[in-house]
Amino acid sequence: MESLMQRIMKKYPRTVIYDKLHRGFVYTCIGLTLYGTVILGEHFYRYFRYVRPQIEASKAAAERELLLEGSAEKII
């Protein structure tokens, strides 16, 4: 009859160790992908919510200013 220590200290086959390492690597990749998706989504949200409207407002203000001066050109 084996003692408790001998059962705990049994050597794992290499495939079990490789499987655990592979599973950990896959979970790390999944986590990084989810984290990156959240960060990218946050950047898109910030751009479309704050930055883009400011750019459009400054273009519109510059266009109004040119129209008041008498220029007929449109700002691109």
C-alpha positions as CSV (number, residue, x, y, z in Angstrom):
1,M,0.0,0.0,0.0
2,E,1.4,3.4,-1.0
3,S,1.7,6.1,1.4
4,L,0.0,9.5,0.9
5,M,3.3,11.2,0.1
6,Q,4.2,8.7,-2.6
7,R,0.8,9.2,-4.3
8,I,1.3,13.0,-4.2
9,M,4.9,12.8,-5.4
10,K,4.1,10.6,-8.4
11,K,5.8,11.7,-11.5
12,Y,3.4,13.1,-14.2
13,P,3.9,11.9,-17.7
14,R,5.3,14.5,-20.1
15,T,2.0,14.7,-22.0
16,V,0.2,15.8,-18.9
17,I,2.7,18.6,-18.3
18,Y,2.6,19.7,-21.9
19,D,-1.2,19.7,-21.9
20,K,-1.2,21.9,-18.8
21,L,1.4,24.3,-20.3
22,H,-0.6,24.4,-23.5
23,R,-3.9,25.1,-21.7
24,G,-2.2,27.9,-19.7
25,F,-0.9,29.4,-22.9
26,V,-4.3,29.2,-24.6
27,Y,-6.0,30.9,-21.6
28,T,-3.3,33.6,-21.7
29,C,-4.0,34.2,-25.4
30,I,-7.7,34.4,-24.8
31,G,-7.3,36.8,-22.0
32,L,-5.0,39.1,-24.0
33,T,-7.4,39.0,-26.9
34,L,-10.3,40.0,-24.7
35,Y,-8.3,42.7,-23.0
36,G,-7.2,44.1,-26.4
37,T,-10.7,44.0,-27.7
38,V,-11.9,46.1,-24.7
39,I,-9.0,48.6,-25.1
40,L,-9.6,48.9,-28.9
41,G,-13.4,49.4,-28.3
42,E,-12.7,52.1,-25.8
43,H,-10.5,53.9,-28.2
44,F,-13.1,53.7,-31.0
45,Y,-15.8,54.9,-28.5
46,R,-13.6,57.9,-27.4
47,Y,-12.8,58.8,-31.0
48,F,-16.4,58.7,-32.3
49,R,-17.8,60.3,-29.1
50,Y,-15.4,63.1,-28.4
51,V,-12.6,63.6,-31.0
52,R,-14.5,63.3,-34.3
53,P,-17.3,65.8,-33.2
54,Q,-14.5,68.3,-32.2
55,I,-12.8,67.9,-35.6
56,E,-16.1,68.4,-37.4
57,A,-17.0,71.4,-35.3
58,S,-13.7,73.1,-36.0
59,K,-14.1,72.4,-39.7
60,A,-17.6,73.9,-39.7
61,A,-16.3,77.0,-37.7
62,A,-13.5,77.5,-40.2
63,E,-15.9,77.2,-43.1
64,R,-18.3,79.7,-41.5
65,E,-15.4,82.1,-41.0
66,L,-14.4,81.8,-44.6
67,L,-17.9,82.3,-45.8
68,L,-18.2,85.4,-43.7
69,E,-15.0,86.7,-45.4
70,G,-16.6,86.1,-48.8
71,S,-14.7,83.1,-49.9
72,A,-16.8,80.5,-51.8
73,E,-14.3,77.6,-51.2
74,K,-15.3,74.7,-49.1
75,I,-12.9,73.3,-46.5
76,I,-12.2,69.6,-46.9
